[in-house]
């Protein structure tokens, strides 16, 4: 009989179990095939599950799966993995990098009195590209609103720190909370414009934003809290001069998940040189929900 596979379910970007964004974590997937990893991700039904396929020294090789497909990178699952590595005694805060399909991701562990408090990741190179003018009306309709509710003073564009996302600024949180997305249409538009998700956001202060992320193309109707997209958004806003800078750095917080009853917070720090993004760092907390064993 094949051995059962140990897994953990972790709430990322929160300290409250069951809130934030749920991720599956498998610390030893060295004996699993791609088919088995996909089957386990489907079994857990978390937005993403991260599998450690090789662990050695300062490098951890990982793969990420949604319930329906493999993806190159996932921010909230990375935060969840960092917590589990620390709690398992496999990471005490020394330099550590993840080898992902999107490239190497350096991690940083923040501890207080020896207890893991926060995991920070340096995301991949920040990239942006414009979207055609017609996309404003198309995306607004797909989100269930008139394009009059799209904010004209903030960027509507695609950006990436590993996964491409279409960012749609809205006027206020009432509009954001009242969205009635047409998920098949969002999937069509995502495919047409080469993005993984459509991410609606609103300003809540000088450097604070609320957001919702729809990723039906990845099999995720609404992602509760999205680290990779949060980093890409703050990088986009910093590049466009929409965030205050201090000593070449811009900081911000994104509140996400409230609309689906699973609130969480993503912290972001953007390093700038002139008007260019040099690095994007995303940080968050996490808490273990439960552990179990999977027998295919």
C-alpha positions in Angstrom: 0.0 0.0 0.0 1.5 3.4 -0.9 2.2 5.7 2.0 -0.3 8.4 2.9 0.8 12.0 2.2 0.8 14.5 5.0 -0.7 17.9 4.2 -1.5 21.1 6.1 -4.3 23.7 5.5 -3.1 27.2 6.3 -4.9 30.5 6.4 -2.6 33.1 4.9 -2.6 36.9 5.3 -4.5 36.6 8.6 -4.0 35.3 12.1 -7.6 34.0 12.3 -8.1 30.4 11.2 -10.6 30.2 8.4 -10.1 33.7 7.2 -7.6 35.3 4.8 -6.8 32.9 1.9 -6.6 29.1 2.4 -3.7 27.2 1.0 -2.7 23.6 1.0 0.9 22.9 2.0 2.7 19.6 1.4 6.2 19.6 2.8 7.3 16.4 1.3 6.1 15.8 -2.3 9.3 14.3 -3.6 7.6 11.0 -4.4 4.5 12.5 -6.0 3.8 12.6 -9.7 2.3 15.6 -11.4 -1.0 13.8 -11.7 -1.0 13.0 -8.0 -0.2 16.6 -7.1 -3.1 17.8 -9.2 -5.4 15.2 -7.6 -4.4 16.3 -4.1 -4.9 19.9 -5.0 -8.4 19.1 -6.3 -9.1 17.1 -3.1 -8.2 20.0 -0.9 -10.1 22.5 -3.0 -8.0 25.4 -1.7 -7.4 28.2 -4.2 -3.8 26.9 -4.4 -1.7 24.1 -2.9 2.1 24.3 -2.8 4.2 21.1 -3.0 7.8 20.9 -1.9 9.5 18.6 -4.4 13.1 19.1 -3.1 14.4 20.5 0.2 18.1 21.1 0.7 20.3 23.8 2.1 19.1 27.3 1.3 17.0 26.3 -1.7 13.5 24.8 -1.7 12.0 23.5 -5.0 8.2 24.0 -5.2 5.3 23.6 -7.5 1.8 25.3 -7.2 -1.5 23.8 -8.2 -5.0 25.2 -8.2 -7.9 22.6 -8.1 -7.7 22.5 -11.9 -4.2 23.3 -13.1 -0.6 24.1 -12.3 0.4 27.8 -12.0 3.8 29.3 -12.0 3.6 31.2 -8.7 1.2 31.9 -5.8 1.8 34.6 -3.1 -0.6 33.4 -0.4 0.6 29.8 -0.7 4.2 31.0 -0.4 3.4 32.8 2.9 1.6 29.6 4.1 4.7 27.5 3.1 7.0 29.9 5.0 5.1 29.5 8.2 5.0 25.7 7.9 8.7 25.4 7.2 9.4 27.6 10.3 7.0 25.6 12.5 8.5 22.3 11.3 12.0 23.5 12.3 13.1 23.5 8.7 13.8 27.2 8.6 15.1 29.4 11.4 15.3 32.6 9.4 18.5 32.1 7.4 18.6 33.1 3.7 16.1 30.9 1.8 15.0 30.9 -1.8 12.1 29.1 -3.5 12.8 27.6 -6.9 9.5 28.1 -8.8 8.3 27.9 -12.4 8.5 31.7 -12.3 12.1 31.7 -11.1 13.7 32.1 -7.7 11.8 33.8 -4.9 13.9 34.9 -1.8 12.0 34.7 1.5 12.5 36.6 4.8 11.2 35.4 8.2 10.3 37.9 10.9 10.2 36.4 14.4 9.4 37.8 17.8 10.7 36.0 20.9 11.6 33.1 18.5 8.0 32.8 17.3 7.4 33.3 13.5 5.3 36.4 13.0 5.5 37.3 9.3 6.8 36.0 6.0 8.1 38.4 3.4 8.9 37.4 -0.2 10.7 39.3 -2.9 8.6 38.8 -6.0 9.8 38.4 -9.5 10.6 41.4 -11.8 7.7 43.8 -12.0 6.3 44.3 -15.5 3.4 46.3 -16.8 1.7 46.7 -20.2 -1.2 48.8 -21.4 -4.7 47.5 -22.2 -6.7 48.7 -25.1 -9.2 51.5 -24.4 -12.1 49.2 -25.3 -11.3 47.0 -22.2 -12.7 49.6 -19.8 -16.3 49.1 -21.0 -15.8 45.3 -21.5 -14.4 44.7 -18.0 -17.0 47.0 -16.4 -19.8 45.1 -18.0 -18.2 41.7 -17.0 -18.0 43.0 -13.4 -21.7 43.9 -13.5 -21.3 47.7 -13.5 -21.4 50.7 -15.8 -18.1 52.0 -16.9 -19.1 55.3 -15.2 -18.0 53.6 -11.9 -14.5 53.0 -13.2 -12.0 55.4 -11.6 -10.5 57.7 -14.3 -7.6 58.9 -12.1 -6.0 55.6 -11.3 -4.3 53.2 -13.7 -6.3 50.5 -15.6 -3.5 48.2 -16.9 -2.0 44.8 -16.8 0.9 44.1 -14.5 2.8 41.1 -13.2 5.3 39.9 -10.6 4.9 36.3 -11.8 1.3 36.1 -13.0 -0.3 38.7 -15.3 -3.4 40.5 -13.9 -5.8 43.1 -15.3 -6.2 45.9 -12.7 -9.5 47.8 -12.7 -9.8 50.9 -10.5 -13.3 51.6 -9.1 -14.7 54.7 -7.5 -15.5 53.5 -4.0 -16.0 50.4 -1.8 -19.7 50.4 -2.2 -19.2 49.7 -5.9 -16.6 47.1 -5.1 -18.7 45.2 -2.6 -21.7 45.3 -4.9 -20.0 43.7 -8.0 -22.0 40.9 -9.7 -19.3 39.4 -11.9 -20.1 37.4 -15.1 -17.5 34.8 -14.5 -17.7 33.1 -18.0 -17.2 36.6 -19.5 -14.3 37.4 -17.2 -12.7 34.1 -18.2 -13.1 35.0 -21.9 -11.6 38.5 -21.4 -8.8 37.1 -19.3 -7.9 34.7 -22.1 -8.2 37.4 -24.7 -5.9 39.8 -22.9 -3.4 37.3 -21.6 -4.1 37.7 -17.9 -4.8 35.2 -15.1 -7.4 37.3 -13.3 -9.3 40.5 -13.2 -8.5 42.5 -10.0 -10.9 45.4 -9.0 -9.5 47.9 -6.5 -10.5 51.1 -4.8 -8.4 53.7 -2.8 -9.1 53.7 1.0 -6.5 56.2 1.9 -3.1 57.5 0.7 -1.6 54.1 0.5 -4.4 51.7 1.5 -6.6 49.9 -0.9 -9.5 47.4 -0.9 -9.7 44.8 -3.6 -11.5 41.8 -5.1 -9.8 39.3 -7.5 -11.7 37.1 -10.0 -9.8 34.2 -11.6 -12.3 31.8 -13.3 -9.7 31.1 -15.9 -7.7 29.3 -13.2 -10.7 27.6 -11.7 -11.0 30.2 -8.9 -14.3 32.2 -9.1 -13.0 34.7 -6.5 -9.6 34.5 -4.8 -10.1 35.8 -1.2 -6.6 37.4 -0.7 -4.0 37.5 -3.4 -0.4 38.2 -2.6 1.1 38.2 -6.1 -1.5 40.5 -7.5 -1.2 42.8 -4.5 2.5 43.2 -5.1 1.9 43.8 -8.8 -0.8 46.5 -8.0 1.4 48.5 -5.6 4.3 48.3 -8.1 2.0 49.6 -10.8 0.8 52.5 -8.6 4.3 53.4 -7.5 5.5 53.4 -11.1 2.7 55.7 -12.0 3.6 58.1 -9.1 0.4 57.3 -7.2 2.1 56.3 -3.9 4.2 58.5 -1.5 7.9 57.7 -1.6 10.3 57.9 1.3 14.0 57.2 0.7 13.1 55.5 -2.6 10.5 53.2 -1.1 6.7 53.1 -1.2 4.7 51.1 1.3 1.0 50.1 1.2 -1.6 47.7 2.5 -4.4 45.9 0.6 -7.5 44.7 2.3 -9.2 41.8 0.5 -11.6 39.0 1.2 -14.3 41.0 3.0 -16.9 40.4 0.2 -16.6 36.6 0.5 -16.4 36.6 4.3 -12.7 35.8 4.6 -10.9 39.1 5.2 -7.1 39.4 5.1 -4.3 42.0 4.7 -1.4 42.1 2.3 1.6 44.4 3.1 3.7 45.6 0.2 7.0 47.5 0.0 8.2 48.7 -3.4 11.8 49.8 -4.1 12.1 52.5 -6.7 14.9 54.1 -8.7 13.5 57.2 -10.4 10.2 56.0 -12.0 11.4 52.4 -12.3 10.4 49.6 -9.9 13.5 47.8 -8.7 11.9 45.3 -6.4 8.5 44.4 -4.9 8.3 42.7 -1.5 5.1 41.2 -0.2 4.6 40.3 3.5 1.9 38.6 5.5 1.0 36.5 8.5 -0.5 33.0 8.5 -2.0 30.5 10.9 -2.4 26.7 10.7 -6.0 25.5 10.3 -5.6 21.8 10.3 -3.5 18.9 9.3 -4.4 15.6 7.6 -3.3 12.7 5.4 -4.3 12.0 1.8 -4.6 8.5 0.5 -5.1 8.5 -3.3 
